[in-house]
Amino acid sequence: MSISVQMIGHLRIRRGDTVLTASNLGGPKPRQILEILLLRLGTTVSKDQLVDLLWGGKAPGEALATLESYVSVLRRHLQPGHARTGPLRTANAGYLLERELVDLDLDRFDSLLRDAELAGPADAYPQLVEALELAAEPLLGDELTPEWAVEARDRHASMVTGARVLAAEAAAALDRADDAVRWAQQAVSAEPLNERAWSALVAGLEQAGRYAEGIRSYDRCRRLLDREMGCMPGPALRAAHARLLKATAQEDGELSEVLAALLLLSDSMRAGQDGPGVPVRAGIRRPGKNLQAAGQVVDSFLRRALASA
């Protein structure tokens, strides 16, 4: 006999026409045994490992006997009348859930993500959308405090963010700019320091023609990275920012010149050099002609702006 299990969100088990929830498995410990085995689907978990996870290193004296009684309770709920042939098996001084007899949403998510990572955008995008629909809620929603559950939930959340970034990139490659922005925004919201997510967001906004939003998003990313990590966005994100600045200036010739000058000055400072200058005294160089011209453009623009203010 086989079972179908949902462990993303609240635990739900379907066995034929019977539906079991977290409260129908004989108590917290039998439920947690099931969840631990589901996280390691198809792999034997020793009794000692289960004892350590269930009691957090503070097991009672009769822990092994208690564990075995919990497993018996769990079997009666999962596979009544099929103690030896159901999905929950005894093996090598431990227990396992047979992968072939368990249809698990988490396993399906992992499989879709693996396949999408190896596929082109046209094939990857629908797989990623399906995976993200499965992962609409946090993993193990009924287990808020055990350390093993928190660790598993954090790992899964990180994978979901990665899937959102991949979905944004695949959508952009398919000219689905609005979808790209939506997935990237979700990724940024989940992991604000994920630069790849910011890159996908800025690129999506650029593709959608939402240049001002793209510039604001870049600025938020720049400030956040500087404050939290002491670094600046990488080359790909800076290049996207430069394209956005130029796009906003296409209808204003003077502004276009100023932006070009600012970009030249900014690139020079990042590179730690100021072009082919001429030494005037130790440690100081006179700016090269290109940078002098850029400085003059910016200075002239600022003077006129201040005069008309």
N, C-alpha and C positions, 0 to 999 in steps of 0.2 A: 504494500500500500504506500502511496505517496502523499505528501502534504504540500500546500502552497503557503508561503510565509511572507508577510510584510513586516519589516523591522525598521524601515525608514518612516519616521513618524511614530505612531502608536503601534505596538505589537498586535498582529492579527494573524491567526492561523486558520486555514481552511483545510478540513479533512472530509472529503466527500461533500455531503450537504451540511456538515457541522462546521460552525464558525466559533473559534476560541479567541478570547482576548487575554490581556495580561492578567486579569482577575480570575481566569478559569483554569489556571495551571497548577493549583495546589499551594500557592503562596509565593513570596518573593524569591526564596532561594531556588526552588525548582525552575521558576521563570528565568532567573539569572543563569542557571546552568544551560538552559536552552539558548539563551542569547550568546553566551560565550562560545558554545559549540557552533552556532550559526556564523559567528565572526571568523571561525576557523573551519568553515564548511569543507567536509571531505578529509580533514586532518584529525588524527587522534590527539586528544588532550588528556594527559595523565591525571590520575586521581589527585596526586600531590599538587599539580598545577591548579586544578579546580579548587582544592581546599584553600590554597594560598590566595586565589583570586576572590573566592566567596567570603572569606573571613579577614582579608587584608592583613595576613601575617599574625592574626590573633585567634587561631583556630581553637575550639574546645578540645578536651581530651579525647572524646569519641568522634572526632571529626570525620574519619573515614567511614565509620558505620552510619553516621548521620548523612553523609554525602550519598551513600548507596541507597538509603531510604528515600532521599529526595529524588534520585534518578528513577526509582520504582514508581513513585507518585507521578513523575513526569511521563513515564511510559504509559501509565494507565490513561492519561489524558490525551496523549499524542496518538497512540496506536493500540487502543483496547483490543485484546484478543490477538495481537500480532507482536508479542514481546520479542520474538526472535527474528521476525521478518520485516518489521517496520523500519523506518529511517534511523532511529536511535539504536546504535549497536554498542556492545562491549568489545574492546579490542586492546591488546597489549597493555593491560593494567590501567586502562583508561576508557574513554568513551569517544564516539564520533557520530556525526550525522552523515549518512550516505548521500553524496552529491546527486546521484542519479535519482534519488527518491525525494528530493527537496527542491521545489521551485522557489527561489529566493530573490526578492527585489534587489537587494544589495549586490548579489552575484550578477544579476542582469545589468545593473548600472555599470559595474566594473567591466563586464564584457563589451558593452556598447562603447565605453570610453576607450578601451584598448583597440577595438576595431577602427574607431574614428581617427585615432592617432596615426594609423597606418594608411588611411584612405585619402583620396583627393577631396576638395571642398564639396563637390556635388554629392558624393556618397557620405561624406563625414557629417554634413550639416543635419540631415534628418536623424542620424544616429545620435548626435549630440542633443538635439531637441527632445528625443525620446528619453534619453538618459536624464536630462534636466527635469523633465516632467515627473519622472520617478522620484527625483531628489528634491521635490518641492518642500519637504519638511526636514527637520534635523533628524539624524540617525538616533535610534534608541531613545525615543521621547519619553518612555516610561522609567528610564534609569538616569536620574539627575545627579547622583552623588558618587557612585563607585568610581574609583580611579581608572579602572580598565575601560569603563564606559565613556568617561570624559576623553581619554586618549583616543579611543576609536572614533568618537564623534568629531574630534578636532581633525584627525586624519581625513575623515570622509569630507568634512567641510572644506578642507584645502583642495581635495580632488574636485569637488563641485565648483569651486572658484576656477580651477584650471580648465574644467569643461566649459564654463561660461566664456573664458577668454578664447578658447578654441572655437566656440560657436560664433563669437564676435568676428574672429578672423576669417572663418569660413563664410559667414554671411557677407562680409565685405568683399571677399573674392567672387561671390556670386551676385554682386551689385545689389545687395539687400541692405542698404545703408541704415535704415531705421531699425532693422533687427540687430545689426552690428552695434548700434548705439545702445539699444536696450540691454543686450547681454553684457556689454562692457560696463555699463552703469551698475549693474548688479554685482559684477566682479569687483569693481572699485569700492562699492559700498561694503562688501564683505571683507576685503583686504585693502585698506587705503594705502598701504606701502608697496603694493604690487605694481611695479613699473610697467610690466607687460600689459596689465589691465588698462593702465592709463594710456599707453601707446595705442591700444585697440580703440579706446574711447575717442581720443583725439583724431585718429585716422578715420573713424566712423563719422564723426562730426564734419570733418573735412569733406568726406565723400558725399555727405548729405547736403553740403553747401551751407552748413551752419557755422560759419567761420568765427563769428564773435563768441559763440559758445565754446568752440574749440580752443580759442585763445584763453578764455577764462579757465577752462579745464586744465590747460597746460600750466597756467599760473598757479592754480591750486596745488597741482602736483609738485611744481618747483618749490613752492613754499613749504609744503609738507615734507618733502625729501630733505630740504635744507634744515628744517627744524628738528626732525626726528632722527635723521641719519647723517647729517653733515655733508651731503653730496648733492650734485646737480643731476637733472635728467640726462640719460644717455644720448648718443648721436642720433638714433632713429627718431626719438621724441623731439629733439631739438630741430631736426630737419623738417618734421611735420609742422612745428611751430613757425619756422621760417616761411614755409609755404603758405600757412594761414595768414601771416602778416602781409605777405606780398599780395595775396588774393584780396584782402580788405583794402589795399591801397591802389588797386588797378584803375579806379575811376578818379583818383586824385594824384596828379603827377608829382606835385611837391611832396605830399606825404609819402609817396613811393620812394622818392629820393632820400628822404629822412630815414625811412625804415631800412633801406639798403645800407645807409651809412651806419646806423645803429648796429645792424647785423655784422658789418665788417669790424666795427670796434669791439663788439662782443666776442666775435670769433678770435680776434687778436689777443684779447685778455685771457680767454680760455687756453689758448695755445701758449701763453706765457711769453709772447714776443710781440714786437710792434713793427715788424717789417724791416726792410733794409734801411736802417737808420745810420746816422753818423755819430761816432762817440764824441762827446764834448768834455766829459771828465769821468773819472773812475766811477763805474756803477750806473751811469746815466747815459741814455741814448736819445738822440733827437729823433722824433717820429719820421717814418718814411713818407714819401709824397702821397701815397694812397690814403694813409691814415690822417695825414694833415688835411687833405681834401675832405675826408669824411667828417672830421672834427669841425671844419668850417661850415659844412652843410648843416650839421646839427646846431651849431652855435647861432648861425643866421636865423634858422627857424625859431629857436627859442627866444631870441631877441625880439623878433617880430610878434611872436605870441604874447610876450610880456608887455610889449608896447601897446598892443591892442586890448589888453585885459582891462 
